[in-house]
Amino acid sequence: MNWNEISISTTTEATEIISNIFIEIGSKGVLIEDPSDFYFQEKDTLAWDYIEEEVFDYGHEDVKIIAYFSQEENIEEKISDLKKRLDNIGDVGVDLGSLE
């Protein structure tokens, strides 16, 4: 099966909120790339054998969330729905980041 991807940059604190929005609009799964998940590596060098350098390309604060949608789905409709939900999210007391 082939998949369409929609990605968005956010913060660690907003990861669950944004991931949930993707699931609500029909994503079949999300991938979360959060560099802060790997900060502990510096404390325990035996914890990991290898971490892809690209994980750190997003900066230390930006989290990249990638949502997957079937190619049979109308991706433009999904993007429109995502934008509406993000515009209407209001003040949730969490820094949502750039949402780009």
DSSP file (Angstrom, degrees, kcal/mol; ACC not computed):
  #  RESIDUE AA STRUCTURE BP1 BP2  ACC     N-H-->O    O-->H-N    N-H-->O    O-->H-N    TCO  KAPPA ALPHA  PHI   PSI    X-CA   Y-CA   Z-CA
    1    1 A M              0   0    0      0, 0.0     2,-0.3     0, 0.0    69,-0.0   0.000 360.0 360.0 360.0 140.6    0.0    0.0    0.0
    2    2 A N        -     0   0    0      0, 0.0    69,-1.5     0, 0.0     2,-0.3  -0.744 360.0-154.3 -98.2 147.3    1.2    3.5   -0.8
    3    3 A W  E     -A   70   0A   0     -2,-0.3     2,-0.4    67,-0.2    67,-0.2  -0.906  12.4-142.5-125.8 147.2    0.9    6.3    1.7
    4    4 A N  E     -A   69   0A   0     65,-3.5    65,-2.7    -2,-0.3     2,-0.4  -0.833  24.1-147.7 -97.8 146.0    0.7   10.1    1.7
    5    5 A E  E     -A   68   0A   0     -2,-0.4     2,-0.4    63,-0.2    63,-0.2  -0.927  15.1-172.1-117.1 140.7    2.5   11.9    4.5
    6    6 A I  E     -A   67   0A   0     61,-2.1    61,-3.2    -2,-0.4     2,-0.3  -0.999  15.8-169.8-123.8 128.1    1.6   15.2    6.2
    7    7 A S  E     -A   66   0A   0     -2,-0.4     2,-0.3    59,-0.2    59,-0.2  -0.883   7.9-178.5-121.2 153.8    4.2   16.5    8.6
    8    8 A I  E     -A   65   0A   0     57,-2.0    57,-2.7    -2,-0.3     2,-0.4  -0.996  22.1-131.1-147.7 144.3    4.1   19.3   11.1
    9    9 A S  E     +A   64   0A   0     -2,-0.3    90,-1.6    55,-0.2    91,-0.3  -0.826  42.3 141.0 -98.1 136.4    6.6   20.9   13.5
   10   10 A T  E     -A   63   0A   0     53,-2.6    53,-2.6    -2,-0.4     2,-0.3  -0.677  46.1 -80.8-148.9-159.5    5.6   21.4   17.1
   11   11 A T        -     0   0    0     85,-0.3     4,-0.5    84,-0.3     3,-0.4  -0.736  35.9-109.4-114.6 165.5    7.0   21.1   20.6
   12   12 A T  S >  S+     0   0    0     49,-0.4     3,-1.1    -2,-0.3     4,-0.4   0.900 118.9  54.9 -58.3 -41.2    7.5   18.2   23.0
   13   13 A E  T 3  S+     0   0    0      1,-0.2     3,-0.3     2,-0.1     4,-0.3   0.803 110.4  44.8 -64.7 -29.8    4.6   19.5   25.2
   14   14 A A  T 3> S+     0   0    0     -3,-0.4     4,-2.5    81,-0.3     5,-0.3   0.382  82.1 102.8 -96.4   3.8    2.2   19.6   22.2
   15   15 A T  H <> S+     0   0    0     -3,-1.1     4,-2.6    -4,-0.5     5,-0.2   0.905  83.1  44.9 -55.8 -47.5    3.1   16.2   20.8
   16   16 A E  H  > S+     0   0    0     -4,-0.4     4,-2.3    -3,-0.3    -1,-0.2   0.895 112.7  51.6 -66.5 -39.1    0.0   14.4   22.1
   17   17 A I  H  > S+     0   0    0     -4,-0.3     4,-1.8     2,-0.2    -2,-0.2   0.951 115.0  40.9 -61.9 -50.2   -2.4   17.1   21.1
   18   18 A I  H  X S+     0   0    0     -4,-2.5     4,-2.1     2,-0.2    -2,-0.2   0.903 114.4  52.2 -68.1 -41.6   -1.1   17.3   17.5
   19   19 A S  H  X S+     0   0    0     -4,-2.6     4,-2.2    -5,-0.3    -1,-0.2   0.906 108.9  51.4 -59.9 -41.3   -0.9   13.5   17.2
   20   20 A N  H  X S+     0   0    0     -4,-2.3     4,-2.7    -5,-0.2    -1,-0.2   0.883 106.4  53.6 -64.5 -38.8   -4.5   13.1   18.4
   21   21 A I  H  X S+     0   0    0     -4,-1.8     4,-1.8     2,-0.2    -1,-0.2   0.930 108.3  50.6 -60.9 -44.5   -5.7   15.7   15.8
   22   22 A F  H  <>S+     0   0    0     -4,-2.1     5,-2.4     1,-0.2    -2,-0.2   0.924 111.8  47.1 -58.4 -44.8   -4.0   13.6   13.1
   23   23 A I  H ><5S+     0   0    0     -4,-2.2     3,-1.5     1,-0.2    -1,-0.2   0.907 109.1  55.0 -64.1 -41.2   -5.7   10.4   14.4
   24   24 A E  H 3<5S+     0   0    0     -4,-2.7    -1,-0.2     1,-0.3    -2,-0.2   0.823 105.9  51.5 -62.4 -31.9   -9.1   12.2   14.6
   25   25 A I  T 3<5S-     0   0    0     -4,-1.8    -1,-0.3    -3,-0.2    -2,-0.2   0.389 132.2 -88.4 -89.7   5.9   -8.9   13.3   11.0
   26   26 A G  T < 5 +     0   0    0     -3,-1.5    -3,-0.2     1,-0.2    -2,-0.1   0.593  65.0 163.2 108.5  11.6   -8.2    9.7    9.9
   27   27 A S      < -     0   0    0     -5,-2.4    -1,-0.2    -6,-0.2    42,-0.2  -0.365  33.2-147.0 -61.8 140.8   -4.5    9.1   10.0
   28   28 A K  S    S-     0   0    0     40,-2.8     2,-0.2     1,-0.3    -1,-0.1   0.489  75.6 -23.1 -86.4  -4.3   -3.6    5.4   10.0
   29   29 A G  E     -B   68   0A   0     39,-0.6    39,-2.4    -7,-0.1     2,-0.3  -0.853  59.1-132.6 168.9 159.2   -0.5    6.2   12.2
   30   30 A V  E     -B   67   0A   0     -2,-0.2     2,-0.5    37,-0.2    37,-0.2  -0.964   5.7-150.3-131.0 149.6    1.9    8.8   13.2
   31   31 A L  E     -B   66   0A   0     35,-2.8    35,-2.8    -2,-0.3     2,-0.6  -0.979  13.8-158.1-115.6 129.0    5.7    9.0   13.5
   32   32 A I  E     -B   65   0A   0     -2,-0.5     2,-0.7    33,-0.2    33,-0.2  -0.940   6.9-170.1-113.4 119.5    7.1   11.3   16.2
   33   33 A E  E     +B   64   0A   0     31,-3.1    31,-2.3    -2,-0.6     3,-0.1  -0.884  17.2 166.2-108.8  99.8   10.7   12.5   15.8
   34   34 A D    >   -     0   0    0     -2,-0.7     3,-2.2    29,-0.2     4,-0.3  -0.921  25.8-162.0-120.1 104.9   11.6   14.2   19.1
   35   35 A P  G >  S+     0   0    0      0, 0.0     3,-1.8     0, 0.0     4,-0.2   0.778  88.6  69.2 -56.9 -26.6   15.3   14.9   19.6
   36   36 A S  G >  S+     0   0    0      1,-0.3     3,-1.0     2,-0.2     4,-0.3   0.724  84.7  71.0 -67.1 -18.2   14.7   15.4   23.3
   37   37 A D  G <  S+     0   0    0     -3,-2.2    -1,-0.3     1,-0.2     3,-0.2   0.730 101.0  46.2 -64.7 -20.4   14.0   11.7   23.5
   38   38 A F  G X  S+     0   0    0     -3,-1.8     3,-1.7    -4,-0.3     4,-0.4   0.368  79.3  97.9-107.3   4.2   17.7   11.1   23.0
   39   39 A Y  G X  S+     0   0    0     -3,-1.0     3,-1.3     1,-0.3     4,-0.4   0.836  75.9  65.5 -61.9 -31.1   19.2   13.6   25.4
   40   40 A F  G >> S+     0   0    0     -4,-0.3     4,-1.5     1,-0.3     3,-1.0   0.690  81.8  80.2 -65.7 -15.7   19.7   10.9   28.0
   41   41 A Q  G <4 S+     0   0    0     -3,-1.7    -1,-0.3     1,-0.3     6,-0.2   0.873  85.3  58.8 -59.1 -36.8   22.2    9.2   25.6
   42   42 A E  G <4 S+     0   0    0     -3,-1.3     3,-0.3    -4,-0.4    -1,-0.3   0.795 106.6  48.5 -63.3 -27.4   24.8   11.7   26.8
   43   43 A K  T <4 S+     0   0    0     -3,-1.0     2,-0.4    -4,-0.4    -1,-0.2   0.826 123.3  28.8 -81.4 -33.1   24.4   10.4   30.3
   44   44 A D    ><  -     0   0    0     -4,-1.5     3,-1.9     1,-0.1     4,-0.3  -0.820  64.5-176.6-132.4  91.7   24.6    6.7   29.5
   45   45 A T  T 3  S+     0   0    0     -2,-0.4     3,-0.4    -3,-0.3    -1,-0.1   0.656  82.2  60.9 -67.4 -14.6   26.7    6.0   26.4
   46   46 A L  T 3  S+     0   0    0      1,-0.2    -1,-0.3    -5,-0.0    -5,-0.1   0.507  82.7  83.4 -87.6  -3.7   25.9    2.3   26.5
   47   47 A A  S <  S+     0   0    0     -3,-1.9     2,-0.4    -6,-0.2    -1,-0.2   0.817  97.0  29.5 -71.1 -30.5   22.2    2.9   26.1
   48   48 A W        -     0   0    0     -3,-0.4     3,-0.1    -4,-0.3    -1,-0.1  -0.978  51.9-162.8-133.5 142.9   22.3    3.2   22.3
   49   49 A D  S    S+     0   0    0     -2,-0.4     2,-0.3     1,-0.3    -1,-0.1   0.814  82.9   0.2 -84.9 -35.5   24.5    1.7   19.6
   50   50 A Y        -     0   0    0      2,-0.0     2,-0.4     3,-0.0    -1,-0.3  -0.982  52.5-170.2-158.6 137.8   23.5    4.2   16.9
   51   51 A I        -     0   0    0     -2,-0.3     2,-0.1    -3,-0.1    -3,-0.0  -0.999  37.2-113.3-129.2 129.2   21.2    7.2   16.5
   52   52 A E    >   -     0   0    0     -2,-0.4     3,-1.5     1,-0.2     4,-0.3  -0.405  19.1-137.4 -62.9 131.2   20.6    8.6   13.0
   53   53 A E  G >  S+     0   0    0      1,-0.3     3,-1.6     2,-0.2     4,-0.3   0.782  97.6  72.0 -61.3 -28.2   22.1   12.0   12.8
   54   54 A E  G >  S+     0   0    0      1,-0.3     3,-1.4     2,-0.2     4,-0.3   0.767  82.4  71.6 -60.8 -25.2   19.0   13.3   10.9
   55   55 A V  G X  S+     0   0    0     -3,-1.5     3,-0.6     1,-0.3    -1,-0.3   0.848  99.5  46.8 -59.0 -32.9   17.1   13.1   14.1
   56   56 A F  G X  S+     0   0    0     -3,-1.6     3,-1.2    -4,-0.3    -1,-0.3   0.470  88.1  87.2 -89.8  -2.1   19.0   16.1   15.4
   57   57 A D  G <  S+     0   0    0     -3,-1.4    -1,-0.2    -4,-0.3    -2,-0.2   0.669  78.7  65.9 -69.5 -16.1   18.6   18.2   12.2
   58   58 A Y  G <  S-     0   0    0     -3,-0.6     4,-0.5    -4,-0.3    -1,-0.2   0.430 111.8-107.7 -88.2   1.3   15.3   19.6   13.4
   59   59 A G    <   -     0   0    0     -3,-1.2    -1,-0.3     1,-0.2    -2,-0.0  -0.208  35.0 -77.5  92.1 170.5   16.8   21.5   16.3
   60   60 A H  S    S+     0   0    0      1,-0.2    -1,-0.2    -3,-0.1   -24,-0.1   0.626 126.4  35.1 -85.4 -12.4   16.7   20.8   20.0
   61   61 A E  S    S+     0   0    0     -3,-0.2   -49,-0.4   -26,-0.1     2,-0.3   0.679  94.1  93.0-112.7 -23.8   13.2   22.1   20.5
   62   62 A D        -     0   0    0     -4,-0.5     2,-0.5   -51,-0.1   -51,-0.2  -0.560  53.6-162.5 -80.3 132.9   11.3   21.2   17.3
   63   63 A V  E     -A   10   0A   0    -53,-2.6   -53,-2.6    -2,-0.3     2,-0.6  -0.935   8.7-148.2-108.7 134.4    9.4   17.9   17.2
   64   64 A K  E     -AB   9  33A   0    -31,-2.3   -31,-3.1    -2,-0.5     2,-0.5  -0.917  11.5-168.8-106.2 123.7    8.4   16.6   13.8
   65   65 A I  E     -AB   8  32A   0    -57,-2.7   -57,-2.0    -2,-0.6     2,-0.5  -0.955   1.8-166.6-112.3 126.3    5.2   14.6   13.6
   66   66 A I  E     -AB   7  31A   0    -35,-2.8   -35,-2.8    -2,-0.5     2,-0.4  -0.957   3.2-162.5-115.0 124.6    4.5   12.7   10.4
   67   67 A A  E     -AB   6  30A   0    -61,-3.2   -61,-2.1    -2,-0.5     2,-0.4  -0.845   9.3-142.1-107.6 144.4    1.0   11.4    9.8
   68   68 A Y  E     +AB   5  29A   0    -39,-2.4   -40,-2.8    -2,-0.4   -39,-0.6  -0.896  18.5 179.1-112.9 133.2    0.2    8.7    7.2
   69   69 A F  E     -A    4   0A   0    -65,-2.7   -65,-3.5    -2,-0.4   -42,-0.1  -0.981  34.6-105.0-130.9 142.0   -2.9    8.6    5.1
   70   70 A S  E >   -A    3   0A   0     -2,-0.4     3,-1.6   -67,-0.2   -67,-0.2  -0.320  27.5-124.4 -60.4 144.9   -3.9    6.0    2.4
   71   71 A Q  T 3  S+     0   0    0    -69,-1.5     4,-0.2     1,-0.3    -1,-0.1   0.705 109.8  67.4 -66.5 -17.4   -3.5    7.3   -1.1
   72   72 A E  T 3  S+     0   0    0    -70,-0.2    -1,-0.3     2,-0.1     2,-0.2   0.711  87.2  86.7 -73.2 -18.9   -7.1    6.5   -1.7
   73   73 A E  S <  S-     0   0    0     -3,-1.6     2,-1.1     1,-0.1     3,-0.1  -0.489  94.1-105.5 -82.2 152.8   -8.1    9.2    0.7
   74   74 A N     >  -     0   0    0      1,-0.2     4,-1.7    -2,-0.2     3,-0.2  -0.661  34.7-171.5 -78.1 100.4   -8.5   12.9   -0.3
   75   75 A I  H  > S+     0   0    0     -2,-1.1     4,-2.5     1,-0.2    -1,-0.2   0.832  81.9  57.3 -68.1 -32.7   -5.3   14.4    1.0
   76   76 A E  H  > S+     0   0    0      1,-0.2     4,-2.3     2,-0.2    -1,-0.2   0.888 106.6  50.2 -64.1 -37.5   -6.4   18.0    0.3
   77   77 A E  H  > S+     0   0    0     -3,-0.2     4,-2.5     2,-0.2    -1,-0.2   0.891 110.0  50.5 -65.6 -39.7   -9.5   17.4    2.4
   78   78 A K  H  X S+     0   0    0     -4,-1.7     4,-2.5     2,-0.2    -2,-0.2   0.909 110.6  48.7 -64.8 -42.5   -7.3   16.1    5.2
   79   79 A I  H  X S+     0   0    0     -4,-2.5     4,-2.5     2,-0.2    -2,-0.2   0.913 111.9  49.4 -63.7 -42.5   -5.0   19.1    5.0
   80   80 A S  H  X S+     0   0    0     -4,-2.3     4,-2.2     2,-0.2    -2,-0.2   0.919 112.0  48.0 -61.8 -44.7   -8.0   21.5    5.0
   81   81 A D  H  X S+     0   0    0     -4,-2.5     4,-2.3     2,-0.2    -2,-0.2   0.901 111.2  51.4 -63.2 -41.6   -9.5   19.7    8.1
   82   82 A L  H  X S+     0   0    0     -4,-2.5     4,-2.5     1,-0.2    -2,-0.2   0.932 109.6  49.3 -60.5 -46.8   -6.1   19.8    9.9
   83   83 A K  H  X S+     0   0    0     -4,-2.5     4,-2.4     1,-0.2    -2,-0.2   0.902 110.6  50.6 -61.0 -42.2   -5.8   23.6    9.2
   84   84 A K  H  X S+     0   0    0     -4,-2.2     4,-1.7     1,-0.2    -1,-0.2   0.925 111.7  47.4 -61.4 -45.0   -9.3   24.2   10.5
   85   85 A R  H  < S+     0   0    0     -4,-2.3     4,-0.3     1,-0.2    -2,-0.2   0.892 112.5  48.7 -65.8 -38.9   -8.6   22.2   13.7
   86   86 A L  H >< S+     0   0    0     -4,-2.5     3,-0.8     1,-0.2     4,-0.3   0.884 110.9  50.9 -67.9 -37.4   -5.3   24.0   14.3
   87   87 A D  H 3< S+     0   0    0     -4,-2.4     3,-0.4     1,-0.2    -1,-0.2   0.824 115.4  43.0 -66.3 -31.2   -7.0   27.4   13.8
   88   88 A N  T 3< S+     0   0    0     -4,-1.7    -1,-0.2     1,-0.2    -2,-0.2   0.316  83.0 100.5 -97.6   7.1   -9.7   26.5   16.3
   89   89 A I    <   -     0   0    0     -3,-0.8    -1,-0.2    -4,-0.3    -2,-0.1   0.812  63.1-173.9 -68.0 -28.7   -7.5   24.9   18.9
   90   90 A G        -     0   0    0     -3,-0.4     2,-0.9    -4,-0.3    -1,-0.1  -0.177  46.2 -25.1  69.7-163.9   -7.5   28.1   21.1
   91   91 A D        +     0   0    0      1,-0.2    -1,-0.1     2,-0.1     0, 0.0  -0.769  58.6 165.8 -90.3 108.5   -5.5   28.5   24.2
   92   92 A V        -     0   0    0     -2,-0.9    -1,-0.2     2,-0.3     3,-0.1   0.340  57.1-110.7-102.8   4.3   -4.7   25.0   25.6
   93   93 A G  S    S+     0   0    0      1,-0.2     2,-0.4    -3,-0.0    -2,-0.1   0.652  86.9 103.8  77.5  14.4   -2.0   26.3   27.9
   94   94 A V  S    S-     0   0    0    -80,-0.0     2,-0.6     3,-0.0    -2,-0.3  -0.985  78.8-113.9-130.8 139.2    0.7   24.6   25.9
   95   95 A D        -     0   0    0     -2,-0.4   -81,-0.3     1,-0.2   -84,-0.3  -0.622  27.0-168.5 -70.2 116.6    3.3   26.0   23.5
   96   96 A L        -     0   0    0     -2,-0.6     3,-0.5     1,-0.3   -85,-0.3   0.583  26.1-144.6 -85.4 -10.5    2.2   24.5   20.2
   97   97 A G        -     0   0    0    -87,-0.2    -1,-0.3     1,-0.2   -87,-0.1  -0.400  48.9 -36.2  79.6-158.7    5.4   25.7   18.4
   98   98 A S        -     0   0    0    -88,-0.1    -1,-0.2    -2,-0.1   -88,-0.2   0.766  60.8-153.8 -76.2 -26.8    5.6   26.8   14.8
   99   99 A L              0   0    0    -90,-1.6   -89,-0.1    -3,-0.5    -2,-0.1   0.836 360.0 360.0  52.9  36.7    3.0   24.3   13.4
  100  100 A E              0   0    0    -91,-0.3    -1,-0.1   -90,-0.0   -93,-0.1   0.424 360.0 360.0 -90.0 360.0    4.7   24.5   10.0
